[in-house]
Structure formats: structure tokens, C-alpha cells
């Protein structure tokens, strides 16, 4: 990592780094004389994705504080880690729904409890979706993205109903003004017919990721305050 970063810092003014190894951007920052932006590090964190999600919520709902969040998916994922850290800065209760073998680790629960995050866990999305103002979904079945593409394998199972956000579930259980986010690409956890419903905001979220990262680059390069 040191050699790569020392070379790259002569090629540009900022390095955006995605790496399958957790902690790689942090390690890179020790050696770089230019800013390092974490674009996702293995099972670690994905801060720019959550900045995008928060910006999307602010645009769509007009506020962040006071909204109730529902996070569905693999809680070992970097997106979920960054989400939990981010919501410690707001008055946002959150419910996590995940398969038992993908739930929050005891160590992470202790950490976010020390940060006073208001959270709880549930077994089935149907039990808690009615409370949510913001529904953030990630896959529970997927290849291991911490490995190189050629070693991942192609076989992926189907998402159990407990962790799937269907059009029927949204129509029957969700708040009419709740918004649905996903970092994309999805597996089958959000069926295609949800795309045209009033709940979906993942296309707007994708666009907001562009402008948010433009702003972040401008900030770290000193072009704006």
C-alpha cells in the first residue's frame, strides 16, 4: 500500500481508494501527502455512500433529526457500519433486521451503544416496517466482495422473505411517505416492480451520490468552504 500510494500522490491531487482489505485507506493515509477518500474498504466502512444517503433523506424529507430508520440486510457490510456511526450524530432511532449469522456483532453493538445510538433489532421486516420513515436495504445473499472477482464464484441464493421489500409489503404495511434507499446494484431483495412506486428513491440516491462526491472533492481540494 505504501509504495502504491507514494507513486499515486505524484499523479494527482487526491486519491479515492476502494480496497477489499479492511483498513487499507487508513493505512494509505499514513503515507500519503495528499487527501485519501475511502471509497469502501472490505467489511470496514463506506462513508461517502452514507453521506449520499443522508443528503438524499435531507432532500426528500427536509430534515434528518426525528426520522425513524429501518436497515435491512447484512449488518457486517461496510455500508451498515457507516450508517450506524453517522446516525450517532442525529436523533434517529434505527431498527436493524438481518439473518442471525449476519447480525450486528457484540463488539459493534457495544461500540454504537457507547456512542448513544438509539437502536433495536428485529427478526422480520414485516414486524417493523410500519414504523419507518427511511428504509435502507442491502443484500443478504451475495458473493463475497472482499475477494477478487475471479475467486468469488457465481452461485448466489435467493433472498428469504424476512429480508425482502416487496410492492405488496410496502402497500400494506409501510408509511405512505416513507422512502426506500439502496446503494445498488441489488440482488432480489427489492423486486423490479418496486421501482415505479412512490417509495423508491434509489435512482435519486444514485444521482445525489454524484453531486455529493463532487462537493466532497471540492472541499478536500480547498476549492470551496
Secondary structure by P-SEA (a helix, b strand, c coil): caaaaaaaaaaccbbbbbbcccaaaaaaaaccccccccccccccccaaaaaaaaaaaaaaccccccbbbbbbcccccaaaaaaaaaaccccbbbbbbccccccccaaaaaaaaaaccccccccccccccccccbbbbbbcccccccccccccccbbbbbcccccccaaaaaccccccbbbbbcccccccccccccccccccaaaaaaaaaaaaaaaaaaaacccc
